[in-house]
């Protein structure tokens, strides 16, 4: 299908000229005589590009661009005008106008501008697909990194369940014959009393252990469901503590060997984010912190524990929530601090990282309306501060 272009201009001759030029190049053109008509057409159907004059009746070009950007912020707009009011021109440029052409213009000038915009759209689409592929790659890397630990985490509660069920079976094997004997008129009341007393000391704790084991496995499985392949990007209100809990559950096989200081400062407001992107980001911060801690301990020839501090707090006078990941690891060399968010950049050994973790993490946070800052000192540790906007 040909690309669809909306043209808004109050001069008949200009609308016809633009239509003829663009249709000659194979584009589909829809015309509007004023800003209000253009806005109505834009709401009815999708357009690849909007071309507009600044001086329009009913709704001027600046108002039209602003309204279009409110509905679909990434819409490409080309302004074609002879109007020379600098403040209005600057105003629409600040709104994100893609191209600006002055009247009178040459047909080739218009065609080149349209093709340039479409090429930009194709590149953005290609980059978006690449980004999606990189996200899937990083998710697989995270799952691979955690696989052994998760297997161990599931193995432990499974032992509780298996052991508990064996105990339950053993003591039920003792109780059932006594009950059968009594139902047949036997007199083994002492034996029954003795067998039933085992419930409090043996069977009850065994049942509780088995239940705890199943709940632990359910937590781990729930956490893993965050990484469901090609899960739709769903943005909704959520509790930060739940996201942190999932991230800690999925990294517990590494966190447990160090000192975790987790603090939730006061009551927390809800945030509106994509849960998968936030859990992946939190896991990256935690895993990077543990890697840095263990690297410092190894360099110093120490076998003690490092410290990971995780703080979540609201800001009463600000519309965002703060999540801080602080470690006492090896820190980051100031010479490379500006490179740590670059794609495929890593200081880890071969096979220990994709170099996409912090790049995608920063993208995840910014895509959810947040910001990310880092403070570090070699030999002292690193602190990542995430700010995420409150919901509503």
Secondary structure by P-SEA (a helix, b strand, c coil): ccbbbbbbcccaaaaaaaaaaaaaabbbbbbbccaaaaaaaaaaccccbbbbbcccccccaaaaaaaaaaacccbbbbbbccccaaaaaaaaaaacccccccccccaaaaaaaaaaaaaaaaaaaaaaaaaaaaaaaaaaaaaaaaaaaaaaaaaaaaaaaaaaaaaaaaaaaaaaaaaaaaaacccaaaaaaaaaaaccccaaaaaaaaaaaaaaaaaaaaaaacccccccbbbbbbbaaaaaaaaaaaacccccccccccccccccccccccaaaaaaaaaaaaaaaaaaaaaaaaaacccbbbbbbbbbbbcccccbbbbbbbbccccccccccccccccccccccccccccaaaaaaaaaaaaacbbbbbbbbcccbbbbbbbbbccc
